[in-house]
Amino acid sequence: MGTTRLEIGLPPISVIIAAYNEQAYLGSTVASILESGFPCELLVVDDGSTDRTPQVLEAFGERIRVLRHPLNRGKGAAMASGVRAAAGEIVVFCDAHLLGLRQDHLLSLVLPLVQGSARAVLGVSVPEQAPLLRIIPYPVLTGQRAYFREDLMPLLDEMELLGYGVETFLFTRFPREKTAVVFLPGLVHLEKPQTSSPSAAAAGYLRESLEIAETLARVQGLAPARLTAWRQRASAFLARRSGTRALSSDAWPRPPSLPTQALQRPGPRPFRTVTDRLSKVALRHIFYIGRKESHESSSDRSLR
């Protein structure tokens, strides 16, 4: 029996990585996308990094596009900047600290948009050693996701204000029947205790939790301007205390690999637990409970 060749036509695609103090693993993530052969432009938004992130990106030359924020503005603002600059019809978001990212992972994120009726795709990493029930608890917070650029353009001004709450916000903007969840087997998403010092990981999780909590309050119409201003000051304070561990001076360029220590289960994660619980709250109030009318805009209904 002969081999059948399947050809899939794809529209222009932009892959966007938002990066802040990601010197440790950003190079491996970028290299894996470039080496995958996936047809896309690759944009990295350096969100005011104060470590060696700019030097890591410079090593890739013209193979990638780099946008830089003079100061840290948060994940939502970095994602919005990437969308504004993207040339693709489809935008794919990837986290900066991924191991084992392959062409089939990126293809899985865009196919439900190209060949199905989805308007939003959430990708869930599936480490081979993890039990199934542990890997798909609350997909709302996944950083691996894809959208049509035209659907995001009306949302960018609001995305800019939300920091790590941007994924929760986007989850509320697309009807659940238009949201697809795909598995990304073999992809490893490194958590903060695996890439940062204990103090930096704690600061990062605290910032993430505050920004997600504020976004949930916004969704319910309970976020006054005073709360937003306080959270922004707190985020700026915590940003200065977060970031990945420094590597040795000759650690990059290097071939992307899966270091054993990176795959070990991290220790206690108090702030990660808080973040997971906030994600569970988001799912209960936004996904499973059919309160669509309370948080749908006219642009949401146009996606149906």
C-alpha positions as CSV (number, residue, x, y, z in Angstrom):
1,M,0.0,0.0,0.0
2,G,1.5,3.3,-1.1
3,T,2.0,6.4,1.0
4,T,-0.6,9.1,0.5
5,R,0.7,12.7,0.6
6,L,-1.7,15.2,2.3
7,E,-1.4,18.9,1.5
8,I,-3.1,21.5,3.6
9,G,-3.4,25.1,2.5
10,L,-2.8,27.6,5.3
11,P,-3.4,31.3,5.3
12,P,-0.5,33.6,6.5
13,I,0.3,32.9,10.1
14,S,2.1,34.9,12.8
15,V,3.5,33.2,15.9
16,I,3.8,35.7,18.8
17,I,5.9,35.2,22.0
18,A,5.5,37.7,24.8
19,A,8.8,37.7,26.8
20,Y,9.8,39.5,30.0
21,N,13.2,38.5,31.6
22,E,13.1,35.1,29.8
23,Q,16.9,34.7,29.2
24,A,17.0,31.1,30.3
25,Y,14.7,29.3,27.9
26,L,13.5,31.8,25.3
27,G,16.3,30.9,22.9
28,S,15.3,27.3,22.9
29,T,11.7,28.1,22.3
30,V,12.5,30.4,19.4
31,A,14.9,27.9,17.9
32,S,12.4,25.1,18.1
33,I,9.8,27.2,16.1
34,L,12.4,28.2,13.5
35,E,13.6,24.6,13.1
36,S,10.2,23.1,13.0
37,G,9.6,24.2,9.4
38,F,6.2,25.5,10.3
39,P,5.3,28.3,7.8
40,C,4.9,31.5,9.8
41,E,6.5,34.8,10.7
42,L,7.8,34.8,14.3
43,L,7.4,37.9,16.4
44,V,8.9,38.2,19.9
45,V,7.7,41.1,22.0
46,D,10.4,42.0,24.6
47,D,8.3,43.6,27.4
48,G,10.9,45.7,29.0
49,S,13.3,42.9,30.0
50,T,16.2,43.9,32.3
51,D,18.2,40.6,31.9
52,R,20.0,39.2,28.8
53,T,16.7,38.6,26.8
54,P,17.6,41.3,24.2
55,Q,21.0,39.6,23.6
56,V,19.4,36.2,23.2
57,L,17.0,37.6,20.6
58,E,19.8,39.4,18.7
59,A,21.5,36.1,18.0
60,F,18.6,35.1,15.7
61,G,19.2,38.1,13.4
62,E,16.6,38.7,10.7
63,R,15.0,35.3,11.1
64,I,12.6,36.8,13.7
65,R,10.9,40.1,14.2
66,V,11.5,41.8,17.6
67,L,9.4,44.5,19.2
68,R,10.5,46.1,22.3
69,H,8.7,47.9,25.1
70,P,10.9,50.4,26.9
71,L,9.3,49.5,30.2
72,N,7.4,46.4,31.4
73,R,3.7,46.8,30.5
74,G,2.5,43.3,31.2
75,K,1.6,40.2,29.2
76,G,-1.6,41.6,27.8
77,A,0.1,44.7,26.4
78,A,2.9,42.6,24.9
79,M,0.3,40.3,23.2
80,A,-1.6,43.3,21.9
81,S,1.6,44.9,20.5
82,G,2.3,41.6,18.7
83,V,-1.2,41.4,17.2
84,R,-1.0,45.0,15.9
85,A,2.3,44.3,14.2
86,A,1.4,40.8,12.9
87,A,1.1,40.3,9.2
88,G,-0.7,36.9,9.5
89,E,-4.4,36.3,9.1
90,I,-4.1,33.8,12.0
91,V,-2.1,34.6,15.2
92,V,-0.7,31.9,17.4
93,F,0.5,32.7,20.9
94,C,3.2,30.7,22.6
95,D,4.8,31.0,26.0
96,A,8.5,31.8,26.2
97,H,9.6,28.7,28.2
98,L,8.5,25.7,26.2
99,L,10.5,22.4,25.6
100,G,9.7,20.0,22.8
101,L,7.7,22.4,20.7
102,R,7.1,20.8,17.2
103,Q,5.5,21.5,13.9
104,D,2.5,19.2,14.7
105,H,1.8,21.3,17.9
106,L,1.6,24.5,15.9
107,L,-0.5,22.8,13.2
108,S,-2.9,21.5,15.8
109,L,-3.5,25.0,17.0
110,V,-4.4,26.4,13.6
111,L,-6.4,23.6,12.0
112,P,-9.6,24.1,14.0
113,L,-9.6,27.7,12.7
114,V,-8.8,26.7,9.1
115,Q,-10.9,23.6,8.6
116,G,-13.5,23.9,11.4
117,S,-15.8,26.4,12.8
118,A,-13.7,27.5,15.8
119,R,-12.8,31.1,16.4
120,A,-10.5,30.4,19.4
121,V,-8.2,27.4,20.0
122,L,-6.6,26.5,23.4
123,G,-3.7,24.1,23.4
124,V,-3.1,21.9,26.4
125,S,0.4,20.5,26.8
126,V,0.5,16.8,27.6
127,P,3.8,15.7,29.3
128,E,4.2,11.9,28.8
129,Q,4.8,11.2,32.5
130,A,1.7,13.1,33.7
131,P,-1.7,11.4,34.4
132,L,-4.5,12.7,32.1
133,L,-6.5,14.2,35.0
134,R,-3.6,16.4,36.1
135,I,-2.9,17.9,32.7
136,I,-6.2,19.3,31.7
137,P,-7.7,20.8,34.8
138,Y,-8.5,24.4,33.6
139,P,-7.4,25.2,30.0
140,V,-8.4,28.8,30.4
141,L,-4.9,29.9,31.5
142,T,-2.9,28.1,28.7
143,G,-0.5,30.3,26.9
144,Q,-0.7,28.2,23.7
145,R,-3.6,29.5,21.7
146,A,-4.7,30.7,18.3
147,Y,-7.2,33.2,16.9
148,F,-8.1,35.1,13.7
149,R,-6.3,38.4,13.9
150,E,-9.4,40.3,12.8
151,D,-11.3,38.9,15.8
152,L,-8.7,40.3,18.2
153,M,-8.3,43.8,16.8
154,P,-11.4,45.2,18.6
155,L,-10.2,43.8,21.9
156,L,-6.6,45.1,21.9
157,D,-7.2,48.3,24.0
158,E,-8.8,46.2,26.8
159,M,-6.1,43.5,26.5
160,E,-3.4,46.0,27.1
161,L,-4.6,46.7,30.7
162,L,-4.9,43.1,32.0
163,G,-1.4,41.7,32.3
164,Y,-1.6,37.9,33.1
165,G,-5.4,38.2,33.2
166,V,-5.5,38.5,29.4
167,E,-6.1,34.7,28.9
168,T,-9.1,34.8,31.3
169,F,-10.4,37.9,29.4
170,L,-10.1,36.2,26.0
171,F,-11.8,33.2,27.3
172,T,-14.9,35.3,28.0
173,R,-14.9,37.0,24.6
174,F,-15.5,33.9,22.5
175,P,-18.7,31.7,22.7
176,R,-17.9,28.3,24.1
177,E,-19.3,26.5,21.0
178,K,-16.6,28.5,19.0
179,T,-13.7,27.5,21.3
180,A,-11.7,24.4,20.6
181,V,-9.4,22.6,23.0
182,V,-6.5,20.5,21.5
183,F,-3.9,18.3,23.1
184,L,-0.2,19.0,22.4
185,P,1.5,15.7,23.4
186,G,5.1,15.9,24.4
187,L,5.1,19.6,24.9
188,V,6.6,20.7,28.2
189,H,5.6,24.0,29.7
190,L,8.1,24.9,32.3
191,E,6.7,26.5,35.5
192,K,8.2,29.3,37.4
193,P,9.9,27.1,40.1
194,Q,11.7,25.3,37.3
195,T,13.0,28.5,35.6
196,S,13.4,31.0,38.5
197,S,14.7,31.4,42.0
198,P,12.2,30.7,44.8
199,S,11.8,34.4,45.5
200,A,11.3,35.3,41.8
201,A,8.8,32.5,41.3
202,A,6.8,33.6,44.3
203,A,6.8,37.2,43.0
204,G,5.7,36.0,39.6
205,Y,2.9,33.9,40.9
206,L,1.7,36.7,43.2
207,R,1.6,39.1,40.2
208,E,-0.2,36.5,38.1
209,S,-2.8,35.9,40.8
210,L,-3.5,39.6,41.3
211,E,-3.9,40.3,37.6
212,I,-6.2,37.3,37.1
213,A,-8.3,38.3,40.1
214,E,-8.7,41.8,38.8
215,T,-9.7,40.5,35.4
216,L,-12.4,38.3,37.0
217,A,-13.7,41.4,38.8
218,R,-13.8,43.3,35.5
219,V,-15.8,40.5,33.9
220,Q,-18.3,40.8,36.7
221,G,-18.3,44.6,36.5
222,L,-16.7,44.9,40.0
223,A,-13.3,46.5,39.2
224,P,-13.3,50.3,40.1
225,A,-10.6,52.5,38.8
226,R,-8.9,52.7,42.2
227,L,-8.5,48.9,42.3
228,T,-7.0,48.9,38.8
229,A,-4.5,51.6,39.7
230,W,-3.5,49.8,42.9
231,R,-3.0,46.5,41.0
232,Q,-0.9,48.2,38.4
233,R,1.4,49.6,41.1
234,A,1.7,46.2,42.7
235,S,2.4,44.6,39.4
236,A,5.2,47.0,38.6
237,F,6.7,46.3,42.1
238,L,6.5,42.5,41.6
239,A,7.9,42.7,38.0
240,R,11.2,44.0,39.3
241,R,11.5,40.9,41.4
242,S,10.7,38.2,38.9
243,G,12.4,36.6,36.0
244,T,14.3,33.4,35.0
245,R,17.6,32.3,36.3
246,A,20.7,33.5,34.5
247,L,22.6,30.9,32.4
248,S,26.3,30.7,32.0
249,S,27.7,33.1,29.4
250,D,28.2,30.3,26.8
251,A,24.8,28.6,27.4
252,W,23.3,30.1,24.3
253,P,23.4,29.5,21.4
254,R,22.9,25.8,22.2
255,P,20.8,23.1,20.8
256,P,17.3,22.9,22.4
257,S,17.1,19.9,24.7
258,L,15.0,18.5,27.4
259,P,17.1,18.7,30.6
260,T,16.2,16.1,33.2
261,Q,16.0,18.7,36.0
262,A,13.5,20.7,34.0
263,L,11.1,17.8,33.8
264,Q,11.1,17.1,37.6
265,R,8.0,17.9,39.5
266,P,8.6,21.3,41.3
267,G,8.2,21.6,45.1
268,P,5.5,23.4,47.0
269,R,3.6,25.9,44.8
270,P,1.4,28.1,47.0
271,F,0.9,30.9,44.5
272,R,0.4,28.4,41.7
273,T,-2.3,26.8,43.7
274,V,-4.0,30.3,44.1
275,T,-3.7,30.8,40.3
276,D,-5.2,27.4,39.6
277,R,-8.1,28.1,41.9
278,L,-8.8,31.4,40.2
279,S,-8.8,29.6,36.9
280,K,-11.4,27.2,38.3
281,V,-13.5,30.1,39.4
282,A,-13.3,31.5,35.9
283,L,-14.5,28.3,34.4
284,R,-17.4,27.9,36.8
285,H,-18.6,31.4,36.3
286,I,-17.8,31.8,32.6
287,F,-17.7,28.4,30.9
288,Y,-20.0,26.0,32.6
289,I,-22.6,28.4,33.8
290,G,-24.5,29.8,30.8
291,R,-24.3,33.5,31.8
292,K,-23.3,34.6,28.2
293,E,-25.4,37.7,28.1
294,S,-23.7,39.2,31.1
295,H,-20.3,39.3,29.5
296,E,-20.9,39.1,25.7
297,S,-20.3,42.2,23.6
298,S,-21.7,42.9,20.2
299,S,-18.4,41.7,18.7
300,D,-18.9,38.4,20.6
301,R,-22.2,37.8,19.0
302,S,-20.8,38.5,15.6
303,L,-18.6,35.4,16.0
304,R,-21.5,33.1,16.1
